[in-house]
Amino acid sequence: MHIPKACVRWAALGLVLSILCATLAGCSDSAPQSVAKAADQTLNYQLAIGANDIATFDPAHSVDYFSYEAIYLVFPGLVASDSNLNVIPWAAERMPDISSDGMTYTFHIRAGLRWTDGTPIDASTFAYSLNRSLSPCLGSSLAYYFYPIQDAQSYSNATCSLDGKTVIGNIWTLVGRSLIVSDPHTLVIKLAKPASYFLQALTYPTAYAQPKQLIDRWGDKKWTDHLVDNGGFGGNLYKLAQWDHKGALSLTANPAFWGQKPAINTVNFHLYMDQDTGYKDFVDGKHDVSVPVPLGQYQAAKALDKSKGTLQENPNLQTNYVAGTWTSAPFDDVRVRLAFSNAIDRNILANKVLKGTAIPSYHIVPQGMPGYNSHLTGPDGTTSLTANAEKAKGLIQQYANDKYGGDIAKIPPITLSYPAGSQDNTNIAQALRQMWQNAMPDIRINLSALDFDTLINRGRAHQLQLYMLVWIPDYPDPYDWLTLQFDPASDSDYAAVNDAQAFALMKQADSETGSQRYSDYNQAEQMSIDHGAWMPYSQAKNIYVLRPWVRGFALDPLGIPALPTWQSAFIAQH
């Protein structure tokens, strides 16, 4: 996500367990059918998000993981991801017809879809919603997700009138132009050029159906305040029944949902400012699912009595990384970037500092993603996960020879900025500083803990010298990890990376298909590591605790239960 679902999470958060069915309406329970279901199908879901409310319920503005967690259950998309990250039809009755040139997608919308207020959800709904997400009058920071659509970038970058409602310019709407409603059940989307990642992008909330009737009545900024009116509102598996903005969100099953209805008829999200408090409430019996498990409670969670809960852990798609901004000295020099990357002992960070809750890695595209490069080498050209202190010393000395007459001590102090609010992050930052100073003792390094909003805003403005963040993909495609991160024109390029050779390969791969596409992405990723675009140090694990009576439930590699999982999960008698 643009402000990544990734970035709003602390480095030790984890999520993942691939499971269950890949069909929309026909999936069956993965738990034994002989297990009796409880009369009360209420799931209490504890989330420690560092806040007592989600940021938004508007799909067009969903830029963080926690808002996504609620939005995708209430608003339907044309397509969705299953638990194995395959794109499956959702509001569309089948996968789209794609023209031979890859530039026209024809979606056939299921008949009879409607919002809980009875308003139809049809091809016009999705055309309106995509157009709204791209509108300059809305100003969604995620509009660029759909720039492959013909004229989308020009439309999105146009001027909005002073009343905030009318787009000024030659292209004042995409509806009827590149978003064509052939009939109530047929939507044609025309692209400007082939984009192999387009279907994956459509699985993200920015492409979901948005209720025009509520938006017209209450306005772009106020309509979500009325989602709980008249017993709640929705158009997907669930409707929003309660939202108190004080830590409680409740969803109830949508009786108008078109496919297999979920057995779990009420989902109560409990939001916490900190992980420890949320996990304590889980241990005290207040919740059925605890996400995440605090690092300090990891060993205790592993030893939980099975009658109280079971720790779940698997690799997830979150990359934890450090980056030096290419426009900020000394990281404008590739030798410095590589010196800092070579000095990182990834084994120590993952296994000692994070106590085994992460997987040591120098990969940008993590294991489990389509296009993962098993042959990628690290910053020293080997597959070693330990520090190469000698290489780091040699590179920093070369830099000092050219810039400071060989005196490393004359290199100005360097500041590592990292997200505040987590002891785990502080521990990682301190360990990184020690590693850098062990390899390069004359380098002076300061640490700066910044609140998340400040960190992100300064990152966008390229005002961070050296920073520590994480990335969780918005959708499972290498584009989201490579082109999106390293396009000099992208808001996600916080490090101001400007690598023409690697970027050209990425852009080439964006429109390719088959094995050649992944091969080009792999080559571009290797260049990015060799040039110090990022300094990845670990891949997160999925770490959460589940009560024994919660059956058929698991988080997918993107960190949420896939929609088919919600259709089959249930609460067993206990």
DARA-V677013 format. One record per residue. N is the residue number from 1. SS is DSSP state (alpha for helix, beta for strand, coil for the rest). Layout:
[[N,SS] [N,SS]]
This chain:
[[1,coil] [2,coil] [3,coil] [4,coil] [5,coil] [6,coil] [7,coil] [8,coil] [9,coil] [10,coil] [11,coil] [12,coil] [13,coil] [14,coil] [15,coil] [16,coil] [17,coil] [18,coil] [19,coil] [20,coil] [21,coil] [22,coil] [23,coil] [24,coil] [25,coil] [26,coil] [27,coil] [28,coil] [29,coil] [30,coil] [31,coil] [32,coil] [33,coil] [34,coil] [35,coil] [36,coil] [37,beta] [38,coil] [39,coil] [40,coil] [41,coil] [42,beta] [43,beta] [44,beta] [45,beta] [46,beta] [47,beta] [48,beta] [49,coil] [50,coil] [51,coil] [52,coil] [53,coil] [54,coil] [55,coil] [56,coil] [57,coil] [58,coil] [59,alpha] [60,alpha] [61,alpha] [62,coil] [63,coil] [64,coil] [65,alpha] [66,alpha] [67,alpha] [68,alpha] [69,alpha] [70,alpha] [71,alpha] [72,alpha] [73,alpha] [74,alpha] [75,coil] [76,coil] [77,coil] [78,coil] [79,beta] [80,beta] [81,beta] [82,coil] [83,coil] [84,coil] [85,coil] [86,coil] [87,beta] [88,beta] [89,beta] [90,coil] [91,coil] [92,beta] [93,coil] [94,coil] [95,coil] [96,coil] [97,beta] [98,beta] [99,coil] [100,coil] [101,coil] [102,coil] [103,coil] [104,beta] [105,beta] [106,beta] [107,beta] [108,beta] [109,beta] [110,coil] [111,coil] [112,coil] [113,coil] [114,beta] [115,coil] [116,coil] [117,coil] [118,coil] [119,coil] [120,beta] [121,coil] [122,coil] [123,alpha] [124,alpha] [125,alpha] [126,alpha] [127,alpha] [128,alpha] [129,alpha] [130,alpha] [131,alpha] [132,alpha] [133,alpha] [134,alpha] [135,coil] [136,coil] [137,coil] [138,coil] [139,coil] [140,coil] [141,coil] [142,coil] [143,alpha] [144,alpha] [145,alpha] [146,alpha] [147,coil] [148,coil] [149,beta] [150,coil] [151,coil] [152,alpha] [153,alpha] [154,alpha] [155,alpha] [156,alpha] [157,coil] [158,coil] [159,beta] [160,beta] [161,coil] [162,coil] [163,coil] [164,coil] [165,coil] [166,coil] [167,beta] [168,beta] [169,coil] [170,coil] [171,coil] [172,coil] [173,coil] [174,coil] [175,beta] [176,coil] [177,coil] [178,coil] [179,beta] [180,beta] [181,beta] [182,beta] [183,beta] [184,coil] [185,coil] [186,beta] [187,beta] [188,beta] [189,beta] [190,beta] [191,beta] [192,coil] [193,coil] [194,coil] [195,coil] [196,coil] [197,coil] [198,alpha] [199,alpha] [200,alpha] [201,alpha] [202,coil] [203,coil] [204,coil] [205,alpha] [206,alpha] [207,alpha] [208,coil] [209,coil] [210,coil] [211,coil] [212,alpha] [213,alpha] [214,alpha] [215,alpha] [216,alpha] [217,alpha] [218,alpha] [219,coil] [220,coil] [221,coil] [222,coil] [223,alpha] [224,alpha] [225,alpha] [226,alpha] [227,coil] [228,coil] [229,alpha] [230,alpha] [231,alpha] [232,coil] [233,beta] [234,coil] [235,coil] [236,coil] [237,coil] [238,beta] [239,beta] [240,beta] [241,beta] [242,beta] [243,beta] [244,coil] [245,coil] [246,coil] [247,coil] [248,beta] [249,beta] [250,beta] [251,beta] [252,beta] [253,beta] [254,coil] [255,coil] [256,coil] [257,coil] [258,coil] [259,coil] [260,coil] [261,coil] [262,coil] [263,coil] [264,coil] [265,coil] [266,beta] [267,beta] [268,beta] [269,beta] [270,beta] [271,beta] [272,beta] [273,coil] [274,coil] [275,alpha] [276,alpha] [277,alpha] [278,alpha] [279,alpha] [280,alpha] [281,alpha] [282,alpha] [283,alpha] [284,coil] [285,coil] [286,coil] [287,coil] [288,coil] [289,beta] [290,beta] [291,beta] [292,coil] [293,coil] [294,coil] [295,alpha] [296,alpha] [297,alpha] [298,alpha] [299,alpha] [300,alpha] [301,alpha] [302,alpha] [303,coil] [304,coil] [305,coil] [306,coil] [307,coil] [308,coil] [309,coil] [310,beta] [311,beta] [312,beta] [313,beta] [314,beta] [315,beta] [316,beta] [317,beta] [318,beta] [319,beta] [320,beta] [321,beta] [322,beta] [323,beta] [324,beta] [325,coil] [326,coil] [327,coil] [328,coil] [329,coil] [330,coil] [331,coil] [332,coil] [333,coil] [334,alpha] [335,alpha] [336,alpha] [337,alpha] [338,alpha] [339,alpha] [340,alpha] [341,alpha] [342,alpha] [343,coil] [344,coil] [345,coil] [346,alpha] [347,alpha] [348,alpha] [349,alpha] [350,alpha] [351,alpha] [352,alpha] [353,alpha] [354,coil] [355,coil] [356,coil] [357,coil] [358,beta] [359,beta] [360,beta] [361,coil] [362,coil] [363,coil] [364,coil] [365,coil] [366,coil] [367,coil] [368,coil] [369,coil] [370,coil] [371,coil] [372,coil] [373,coil] [374,coil] [375,coil] [376,coil] [377,coil] [378,coil] [379,coil] [380,coil] [381,coil] [382,coil] [383,coil] [384,coil] [385,coil] [386,coil] [387,coil] [388,coil] [389,alpha] [390,alpha] [391,alpha] [392,alpha] [393,alpha] [394,alpha] [395,alpha] [396,alpha] [397,alpha] [398,alpha] [399,alpha] [400,alpha] [401,alpha] [402,alpha] [403,alpha] [404,coil] [405,coil] [406,coil] [407,coil] [408,alpha] [409,alpha] [410,alpha] [411,coil] [412,coil] [413,coil] [414,beta] [415,beta] [416,beta] [417,beta] [418,beta] [419,beta] [420,coil] [421,coil] [422,coil] [423,alpha] [424,alpha] [425,alpha] [426,alpha] [427,alpha] [428,alpha] [429,alpha] [430,alpha] [431,alpha] [432,alpha] [433,alpha] [434,alpha] [435,alpha] [436,alpha] [437,alpha] [438,alpha] [439,alpha] [440,coil] [441,coil] [442,coil] [443,coil] [444,coil] [445,beta] [446,beta] [447,beta] [448,beta] [449,beta] [450,beta] [451,coil] [452,alpha] [453,alpha] [454,alpha] [455,alpha] [456,alpha] [457,alpha] [458,alpha] [459,alpha] [460,alpha] [461,coil] [462,coil] [463,coil] [464,coil] [465,coil] [466,beta] [467,beta] [468,beta] [469,beta] [470,beta] [471,beta] [472,beta] [473,coil] [474,coil] [475,coil] [476,coil] [477,coil] [478,alpha] [479,alpha] [480,alpha] [481,coil] [482,coil] [483,alpha] [484,alpha] [485,alpha] [486,alpha] [487,coil] [488,coil] [489,coil] [490,coil] [491,coil] [492,coil] [493,coil] [494,coil] [495,coil] [496,coil] [497,coil] [498,coil] [499,coil] [500,alpha] [501,alpha] [502,alpha] [503,alpha] [504,alpha] [505,alpha] [506,alpha] [507,alpha] [508,alpha] [509,alpha] [510,alpha] [511,coil] [512,coil] [513,coil] [514,alpha] [515,alpha] [516,alpha] [517,alpha] [518,alpha] [519,alpha] [520,alpha] [521,alpha] [522,alpha] [523,alpha] [524,alpha] [525,alpha] [526,alpha] [527,alpha] [528,alpha] [529,alpha] [530,alpha] [531,coil] [532,coil] [533,coil] [534,coil] [535,beta] [536,beta] [537,beta] [538,beta] [539,beta] [540,beta] [541,beta] [542,beta] [543,beta] [544,beta] [545,beta] [546,beta] [547,coil] [548,coil] [549,coil] [550,beta] [551,beta] [552,coil] [553,coil] [554,coil] [555,coil] [556,coil] [557,coil] [558,coil] [559,coil] [560,coil] [561,coil] [562,coil] [563,alpha] [564,alpha] [565,alpha] [566,alpha] [567,alpha] [568,alpha] [569,coil] [570,beta] [571,beta] [572,beta] [573,coil] [574,coil]]
